[in-house]
Amino acid sequence: MAGAKEFKRLEDLGALPLGETSELRFYVDEFKGHRYGSIRTFVAGDSYSGPTKAGVTLNGRVLDETLPVLEKLPLEPADKEDRELVRVPKKPGVELVVRVTLYKGEAGVDFREWHDEAGFKGWSQKGVRVPYKDLAATIAFLRRMKSLVVKA
């Protein structure tokens, strides 16, 4: 039985391969009676296999504000430079920012926390980058995630 301070996995929604030894997993879990969606990088290696620190947690409100913006994106990337799509407050001083980013000539959709707190202002390591080619699958995972998160 999961303790009060542990996330309890409720449902795995799917995964997107990132390379030979890593993938992005989409799943729904529960913490202190609240449901959340998660996107996290998992690795498989000789010395360690499992989740990494790279990931984001999404509540129903964040999904409500993020999904419509993603659904309006074209199937092929049109951006020639990084572009912010939406900024959603998660808690005081922390926002989830979704952006189209270009890295080594490849477009992706970046989900990352921005902190504006007394001791720190800037991008957090809490985030993931979805290859743009996987946008349709990501939207499908997020739709399913939203249906499970807002049910609670």
mmCIF file of the C-alpha atoms, coordinates in Angstrom:
data_MODEL
# 
_entry.id   MODEL 
# 
loop_
_atom_site.group_PDB 
_atom_site.id 
_atom_site.type_symbol 
_atom_site.label_atom_id 
_atom_site.label_alt_id 
_atom_site.label_comp_id 
_atom_site.label_asym_id 
_atom_site.label_entity_id 
_atom_site.label_seq_id 
_atom_site.pdbx_PDB_ins_code 
_atom_site.Cartn_x 
_atom_site.Cartn_y 
_atom_site.Cartn_z 
_atom_site.occupancy 
_atom_site.B_iso_or_equiv 
_atom_site.pdbx_formal_charge 
_atom_site.auth_seq_id 
_atom_site.auth_comp_id 
_atom_site.auth_asym_id 
_atom_site.auth_atom_id 
_atom_site.pdbx_PDB_model_num 
ATOM 1   C CA . MET A 1 1   ? 0.000   0.000  0.000   1.00 0.00 ? 1   MET A CA 1 
ATOM 2   C CA . ALA A 1 2   ? 1.318   3.423  -0.940  1.00 0.00 ? 2   ALA A CA 1 
ATOM 3   C CA . GLY A 1 3   ? 1.997   5.804  1.916   1.00 0.00 ? 3   GLY A CA 1 
ATOM 4   C CA . ALA A 1 4   ? 0.587   9.312  2.115   1.00 0.00 ? 4   ALA A CA 1 
ATOM 5   C CA . LYS A 1 5   ? 3.851   10.769 0.792   1.00 0.00 ? 5   LYS A CA 1 
ATOM 6   C CA . GLU A 1 6   ? 4.155   8.469  -2.231  1.00 0.00 ? 6   GLU A CA 1 
ATOM 7   C CA . PHE A 1 7   ? 2.804   8.684  -5.726  1.00 0.00 ? 7   PHE A CA 1 
ATOM 8   C CA . LYS A 1 8   ? 0.565   5.731  -6.573  1.00 0.00 ? 8   LYS A CA 1 
ATOM 9   C CA . ARG A 1 9   ? 0.620   4.757  -10.261 1.00 0.00 ? 9   ARG A CA 1 
ATOM 10  C CA . LEU A 1 10  ? -2.927  4.438  -11.611 1.00 0.00 ? 10  LEU A CA 1 
ATOM 11  C CA . GLU A 1 11  ? -2.511  3.923  -15.345 1.00 0.00 ? 11  GLU A CA 1 
ATOM 12  C CA . ASP A 1 12  ? 0.227   3.814  -17.968 1.00 0.00 ? 12  ASP A CA 1 
ATOM 13  C CA . LEU A 1 13  ? -0.922  5.577  -21.136 1.00 0.00 ? 13  LEU A CA 1 
ATOM 14  C CA . GLY A 1 14  ? 1.989   4.905  -23.480 1.00 0.00 ? 14  GLY A CA 1 
ATOM 15  C CA . ALA A 1 15  ? 5.540   5.774  -24.413 1.00 0.00 ? 15  ALA A CA 1 
ATOM 16  C CA . LEU A 1 16  ? 7.516   7.473  -27.169 1.00 0.00 ? 16  LEU A CA 1 
ATOM 17  C CA . PRO A 1 17  ? 11.021  6.204  -27.939 1.00 0.00 ? 17  PRO A CA 1 
ATOM 18  C CA . LEU A 1 18  ? 13.729  8.876  -27.711 1.00 0.00 ? 18  LEU A CA 1 
ATOM 19  C CA . GLY A 1 19  ? 16.698  6.681  -28.550 1.00 0.00 ? 19  GLY A CA 1 
ATOM 20  C CA . GLU A 1 20  ? 17.993  3.168  -28.094 1.00 0.00 ? 20  GLU A CA 1 
ATOM 21  C CA . THR A 1 21  ? 18.012  3.406  -24.298 1.00 0.00 ? 21  THR A CA 1 
ATOM 22  C CA . SER A 1 22  ? 15.445  6.085  -23.415 1.00 0.00 ? 22  SER A CA 1 
ATOM 23  C CA . GLU A 1 23  ? 11.775  6.868  -23.826 1.00 0.00 ? 23  GLU A CA 1 
ATOM 24  C CA . LEU A 1 24  ? 9.129   9.354  -22.702 1.00 0.00 ? 24  LEU A CA 1 
ATOM 25  C CA . ARG A 1 25  ? 6.376   7.726  -20.691 1.00 0.00 ? 25  ARG A CA 1 
ATOM 26  C CA . PHE A 1 26  ? 2.914   9.168  -20.182 1.00 0.00 ? 26  PHE A CA 1 
ATOM 27  C CA . TYR A 1 27  ? 0.979   8.010  -17.126 1.00 0.00 ? 27  TYR A CA 1 
ATOM 28  C CA . VAL A 1 28  ? -1.523  8.996  -14.446 1.00 0.00 ? 28  VAL A CA 1 
ATOM 29  C CA . ASP A 1 29  ? -0.817  8.737  -10.752 1.00 0.00 ? 29  ASP A CA 1 
ATOM 30  C CA . GLU A 1 30  ? -2.297  9.857  -7.452  1.00 0.00 ? 30  GLU A CA 1 
ATOM 31  C CA . PHE A 1 31  ? -0.758  11.817 -4.585  1.00 0.00 ? 31  PHE A CA 1 
ATOM 32  C CA . LYS A 1 32  ? -2.623  12.658 -1.374  1.00 0.00 ? 32  LYS A CA 1 
ATOM 33  C CA . GLY A 1 33  ? -5.943  11.840 -3.044  1.00 0.00 ? 33  GLY A CA 1 
ATOM 34  C CA . HIS A 1 34  ? -5.328  14.054 -6.111  1.00 0.00 ? 34  HIS A CA 1 
ATOM 35  C CA . ARG A 1 35  ? -4.798  12.729 -9.625  1.00 0.00 ? 35  ARG A CA 1 
ATOM 36  C CA . TYR A 1 36  ? -1.988  14.008 -11.823 1.00 0.00 ? 36  TYR A CA 1 
ATOM 37  C CA . GLY A 1 37  ? -0.707  13.284 -15.285 1.00 0.00 ? 37  GLY A CA 1 
ATOM 38  C CA . SER A 1 38  ? 3.017   12.786 -15.739 1.00 0.00 ? 38  SER A CA 1 
ATOM 39  C CA . ILE A 1 39  ? 5.419   12.877 -18.658 1.00 0.00 ? 39  ILE A CA 1 
ATOM 40  C CA . ARG A 1 40  ? 8.825   11.523 -17.666 1.00 0.00 ? 40  ARG A CA 1 
ATOM 41  C CA . THR A 1 41  ? 11.998  10.272 -19.313 1.00 0.00 ? 41  THR A CA 1 
ATOM 42  C CA . PHE A 1 42  ? 12.857  6.657  -18.512 1.00 0.00 ? 42  PHE A CA 1 
ATOM 43  C CA . VAL A 1 43  ? 16.179  5.009  -19.313 1.00 0.00 ? 43  VAL A CA 1 
ATOM 44  C CA . ALA A 1 44  ? 17.299  1.405  -19.663 1.00 0.00 ? 44  ALA A CA 1 
ATOM 45  C CA . GLY A 1 45  ? 20.971  0.720  -19.070 1.00 0.00 ? 45  GLY A CA 1 
ATOM 46  C CA . ASP A 1 46  ? 23.410  -1.733 -17.551 1.00 0.00 ? 46  ASP A CA 1 
ATOM 47  C CA . SER A 1 47  ? 23.779  0.129  -14.252 1.00 0.00 ? 47  SER A CA 1 
ATOM 48  C CA . TYR A 1 48  ? 20.308  1.719  -13.961 1.00 0.00 ? 48  TYR A CA 1 
ATOM 49  C CA . SER A 1 49  ? 16.902  1.297  -15.537 1.00 0.00 ? 49  SER A CA 1 
ATOM 50  C CA . GLY A 1 50  ? 13.935  3.429  -14.552 1.00 0.00 ? 50  GLY A CA 1 
ATOM 51  C CA . PRO A 1 51  ? 12.697  7.012  -14.290 1.00 0.00 ? 51  PRO A CA 1 
ATOM 52  C CA . THR A 1 52  ? 14.964  10.045 -14.443 1.00 0.00 ? 52  THR A CA 1 
ATOM 53  C CA . LYS A 1 53  ? 14.473  13.456 -12.851 1.00 0.00 ? 53  LYS A CA 1 
ATOM 54  C CA . ALA A 1 54  ? 13.507  14.845 -16.269 1.00 0.00 ? 54  ALA A CA 1 
ATOM 55  C CA . GLY A 1 55  ? 9.739   15.132 -16.260 1.00 0.00 ? 55  GLY A CA 1 
ATOM 56  C CA . VAL A 1 56  ? 6.670   17.215 -15.531 1.00 0.00 ? 56  VAL A CA 1 
ATOM 57  C CA . THR A 1 57  ? 3.494   16.692 -13.545 1.00 0.00 ? 57  THR A CA 1 
ATOM 58  C CA . LEU A 1 58  ? 0.220   18.067 -14.899 1.00 0.00 ? 58  LEU A CA 1 
ATOM 59  C CA . ASN A 1 59  ? -3.016  18.676 -13.015 1.00 0.00 ? 59  ASN A CA 1 
ATOM 60  C CA . GLY A 1 60  ? -6.428  19.060 -14.651 1.00 0.00 ? 60  GLY A CA 1 
ATOM 61  C CA . ARG A 1 61  ? -6.185  22.852 -14.974 1.00 0.00 ? 61  ARG A CA 1 
ATOM 62  C CA . VAL A 1 62  ? -2.779  22.666 -16.654 1.00 0.00 ? 62  VAL A CA 1 
ATOM 63  C CA . LEU A 1 63  ? -4.130  20.068 -19.095 1.00 0.00 ? 63  LEU A CA 1 
ATOM 64  C CA . ASP A 1 64  ? -7.234  22.217 -19.733 1.00 0.00 ? 64  ASP A CA 1 
ATOM 65  C CA . GLU A 1 65  ? -5.071  25.190 -20.720 1.00 0.00 ? 65  GLU A CA 1 
ATOM 66  C CA . THR A 1 66  ? -2.355  23.289 -22.582 1.00 0.00 ? 66  THR A CA 1 
ATOM 67  C CA . LEU A 1 67  ? -4.283  20.856 -24.796 1.00 0.00 ? 67  LEU A CA 1 
ATOM 68  C CA . PRO A 1 68  ? -6.233  23.414 -26.896 1.00 0.00 ? 68  PRO A CA 1 
ATOM 69  C CA . VAL A 1 69  ? -2.990  25.231 -27.732 1.00 0.00 ? 69  VAL A CA 1 
ATOM 70  C CA . LEU A 1 70  ? -1.249  22.025 -28.810 1.00 0.00 ? 70  LEU A CA 1 
ATOM 71  C CA . GLU A 1 71  ? -4.265  20.949 -30.878 1.00 0.00 ? 71  GLU A CA 1 
ATOM 72  C CA . LYS A 1 72  ? -3.944  24.139 -32.973 1.00 0.00 ? 72  LYS A CA 1 
ATOM 73  C CA . LEU A 1 73  ? -0.357  23.410 -34.008 1.00 0.00 ? 73  LEU A CA 1 
ATOM 74  C CA . PRO A 1 74  ? 0.213   22.297 -37.621 1.00 0.00 ? 74  PRO A CA 1 
ATOM 75  C CA . LEU A 1 75  ? 1.285   18.697 -38.249 1.00 0.00 ? 75  LEU A CA 1 
ATOM 76  C CA . GLU A 1 76  ? 4.583   19.935 -39.674 1.00 0.00 ? 76  GLU A CA 1 
ATOM 77  C CA . PRO A 1 77  ? 6.624   22.535 -37.750 1.00 0.00 ? 77  PRO A CA 1 
ATOM 78  C CA . ALA A 1 78  ? 6.494   26.010 -39.272 1.00 0.00 ? 78  ALA A CA 1 
ATOM 79  C CA . ASP A 1 79  ? 8.587   27.808 -36.653 1.00 0.00 ? 79  ASP A CA 1 
ATOM 80  C CA . LYS A 1 80  ? 12.066  29.012 -37.563 1.00 0.00 ? 80  LYS A CA 1 
ATOM 81  C CA . GLU A 1 81  ? 12.876  30.020 -33.979 1.00 0.00 ? 81  GLU A CA 1 
ATOM 82  C CA . ASP A 1 82  ? 11.764  29.136 -30.445 1.00 0.00 ? 82  ASP A CA 1 
ATOM 83  C CA . ARG A 1 83  ? 8.218   30.249 -29.692 1.00 0.00 ? 83  ARG A CA 1 
ATOM 84  C CA . GLU A 1 84  ? 6.284   30.209 -26.428 1.00 0.00 ? 84  GLU A CA 1 
ATOM 85  C CA . LEU A 1 85  ? 2.830   28.668 -26.766 1.00 0.00 ? 85  LEU A CA 1 
ATOM 86  C CA . VAL A 1 86  ? 1.343   28.867 -23.278 1.00 0.00 ? 86  VAL A CA 1 
ATOM 87  C CA . ARG A 1 87  ? 2.373   29.676 -19.699 1.00 0.00 ? 87  ARG A CA 1 
ATOM 88  C CA . VAL A 1 88  ? 0.250   28.137 -16.923 1.00 0.00 ? 88  VAL A CA 1 
ATOM 89  C CA . PRO A 1 89  ? 0.731   28.897 -13.204 1.00 0.00 ? 89  PRO A CA 1 
ATOM 90  C CA . LYS A 1 90  ? 1.239   25.708 -11.165 1.00 0.00 ? 90  LYS A CA 1 
ATOM 91  C CA . LYS A 1 91  ? 1.797   27.363 -7.771  1.00 0.00 ? 91  LYS A CA 1 
ATOM 92  C CA . PRO A 1 92  ? 3.080   30.755 -6.595  1.00 0.00 ? 92  PRO A CA 1 
ATOM 93  C CA . GLY A 1 93  ? 6.396   31.412 -8.317  1.00 0.00 ? 93  GLY A CA 1 
ATOM 94  C CA . VAL A 1 94  ? 6.215   28.352 -10.612 1.00 0.00 ? 94  VAL A CA 1 
ATOM 95  C CA . GLU A 1 95  ? 4.721   28.152 -14.102 1.00 0.00 ? 95  GLU A CA 1 
ATOM 96  C CA . LEU A 1 96  ? 4.626   25.386 -16.693 1.00 0.00 ? 96  LEU A CA 1 
ATOM 97  C CA . VAL A 1 97  ? 5.769   26.827 -20.013 1.00 0.00 ? 97  VAL A CA 1 
ATOM 98  C CA . VAL A 1 98  ? 5.103   25.001 -23.264 1.00 0.00 ? 98  VAL A CA 1 
ATOM 99  C CA . ARG A 1 99  ? 7.227   26.107 -26.228 1.00 0.00 ? 99  ARG A CA 1 
ATOM 100 C CA . VAL A 1 100 ? 8.143   25.023 -29.710 1.00 0.00 ? 100 VAL A CA 1 
ATOM 101 C CA . THR A 1 101 ? 11.929  24.804 -29.638 1.00 0.00 ? 101 THR A CA 1 
ATOM 102 C CA . LEU A 1 102 ? 14.626  24.153 -32.207 1.00 0.00 ? 102 LEU A CA 1 
ATOM 103 C CA . TYR A 1 103 ? 17.647  22.099 -31.201 1.00 0.00 ? 103 TYR A CA 1 
ATOM 104 C CA . LYS A 1 104 ? 20.285  21.058 -33.731 1.00 0.00 ? 104 LYS A CA 1 
ATOM 105 C CA . GLY A 1 105 ? 17.849  21.895 -36.515 1.00 0.00 ? 105 GLY A CA 1 
ATOM 106 C CA . GLU A 1 106 ? 15.077  19.646 -35.143 1.00 0.00 ? 106 GLU A CA 1 
ATOM 107 C CA . ALA A 1 107 ? 11.776  21.019 -33.854 1.00 0.00 ? 107 ALA A CA 1 
ATOM 108 C CA . GLY A 1 108 ? 10.267  19.819 -30.614 1.00 0.00 ? 108 GLY A CA 1 
ATOM 109 C CA . VAL A 1 109 ? 7.663   20.776 -28.043 1.00 0.00 ? 109 VAL A CA 1 
ATOM 110 C CA . ASP A 1 110 ? 9.232   21.624 -24.686 1.00 0.00 ? 110 ASP A CA 1 
ATOM 111 C CA . PHE A 1 111 ? 7.283   21.296 -21.416 1.00 0.00 ? 111 PHE A CA 1 
ATOM 112 C CA . ARG A 1 112 ? 9.341   22.984 -18.688 1.00 0.00 ? 112 ARG A CA 1 
ATOM 113 C CA . GLU A 1 113 ? 8.880   24.728 -15.347 1.00 0.00 ? 113 GLU A CA 1 
ATOM 114 C CA . TRP A 1 114 ? 9.847   28.387 -14.993 1.00 0.00 ? 114 TRP A CA 1 
ATOM 115 C CA . HIS A 1 115 ? 10.671  29.558 -11.466 1.00 0.00 ? 115 HIS A CA 1 
ATOM 116 C CA . ASP A 1 116 ? 10.394  33.160 -10.286 1.00 0.00 ? 116 ASP A CA 1 
ATOM 117 C CA . GLU A 1 117 ? 11.116  32.878 -6.588  1.00 0.00 ? 117 GLU A CA 1 
ATOM 118 C CA . ALA A 1 118 ? 13.210  34.811 -4.071  1.00 0.00 ? 118 ALA A CA 1 
ATOM 119 C CA . GLY A 1 119 ? 16.274  32.577 -4.413  1.00 0.00 ? 119 GLY A CA 1 
ATOM 120 C CA . PHE A 1 120 ? 16.045  31.660 -8.086  1.00 0.00 ? 120 PHE A CA 1 
ATOM 121 C CA . LYS A 1 121 ? 14.672  32.952 -11.370 1.00 0.00 ? 121 LYS A CA 1 
ATOM 122 C CA . GLY A 1 122 ? 14.948  30.814 -14.480 1.00 0.00 ? 122 GLY A CA 1 
ATOM 123 C CA . TRP A 1 123 ? 14.278  27.477 -16.141 1.00 0.00 ? 123 TRP A CA 1 
ATOM 124 C CA . SER A 1 124 ? 14.029  24.402 -13.975 1.00 0.00 ? 124 SER A CA 1 
ATOM 125 C CA . GLN A 1 125 ? 15.477  21.018 -14.809 1.00 0.00 ? 125 GLN A CA 1 
ATOM 126 C CA . LYS A 1 126 ? 11.920  19.737 -14.438 1.00 0.00 ? 126 LYS A CA 1 
ATOM 127 C CA . GLY A 1 127 ? 10.890  19.329 -18.015 1.00 0.00 ? 127 GLY A CA 1 
ATOM 128 C CA . VAL A 1 128 ? 10.780  17.197 -21.135 1.00 0.00 ? 128 VAL A CA 1 
ATOM 129 C CA . ARG A 1 129 ? 11.127  17.762 -24.857 1.00 0.00 ? 129 ARG A CA 1 
ATOM 130 C CA . VAL A 1 130 ? 8.825   15.889 -27.207 1.00 0.00 ? 130 VAL A CA 1 
ATOM 131 C CA . PRO A 1 131 ? 10.058  15.507 -30.797 1.00 0.00 ? 131 PRO A CA 1 
ATOM 132 C CA . TYR A 1 132 ? 7.680   17.439 -33.072 1.00 0.00 ? 132 TYR A CA 1 
ATOM 133 C CA . LYS A 1 133 ? 7.181   14.326 -35.202 1.00 0.00 ? 133 LYS A CA 1 
ATOM 134 C CA . ASP A 1 134 ? 5.476   12.771 -32.136 1.00 0.00 ? 134 ASP A CA 1 
ATOM 135 C CA . LEU A 1 135 ? 3.058   15.683 -31.596 1.00 0.00 ? 135 LEU A CA 1 
ATOM 136 C CA . ALA A 1 136 ? -0.066  13.767 -32.718 1.00 0.00 ? 136 ALA A CA 1 
ATOM 137 C CA . ALA A 1 137 ? 0.701   10.843 -30.396 1.00 0.00 ? 137 ALA A CA 1 
ATOM 138 C CA . THR A 1 138 ? 1.468   13.265 -27.549 1.00 0.00 ? 138 THR A CA 1 
ATOM 139 C CA . ILE A 1 139 ? -1.882  15.009 -27.998 1.00 0.00 ? 139 ILE A CA 1 
ATOM 140 C CA . ALA A 1 140 ? -3.655  11.636 -27.947 1.00 0.00 ? 140 ALA A CA 1 
ATOM 141 C CA . PHE A 1 141 ? -1.867  10.666 -24.707 1.00 0.00 ? 141 PHE A CA 1 
ATOM 142 C CA . LEU A 1 142 ? -2.707  14.044 -23.139 1.00 0.00 ? 142 LEU A CA 1 
ATOM 143 C CA . ARG A 1 143 ? -6.403  13.747 -24.097 1.00 0.00 ? 143 ARG A CA 1 
ATOM 144 C CA . ARG A 1 144 ? -6.580  10.338 -22.403 1.00 0.00 ? 144 ARG A CA 1 
ATOM 145 C CA . MET A 1 145 ? -4.623  11.730 -19.438 1.00 0.00 ? 145 MET A CA 1 
ATOM 146 C CA . LYS A 1 146 ? -7.073  14.612 -19.072 1.00 0.00 ? 146 LYS A CA 1 
ATOM 147 C CA . SER A 1 147 ? -10.067 12.248 -19.107 1.00 0.00 ? 147 SER A CA 1 
ATOM 148 C CA . LEU A 1 148 ? -8.542  10.311 -16.199 1.00 0.00 ? 148 LEU A CA 1 
ATOM 149 C CA . VAL A 1 149 ? -7.255  13.280 -14.204 1.00 0.00 ? 149 VAL A CA 1 
ATOM 150 C CA . VAL A 1 150 ? -10.426 15.405 -14.240 1.00 0.00 ? 150 VAL A CA 1 
ATOM 151 C CA . LYS A 1 151 ? -12.595 12.381 -13.319 1.00 0.00 ? 151 LYS A CA 1 
ATOM 152 C CA . ALA A 1 152 ? -11.361 12.354 -9.717  1.00 0.00 ? 152 ALA A CA 1 
# 
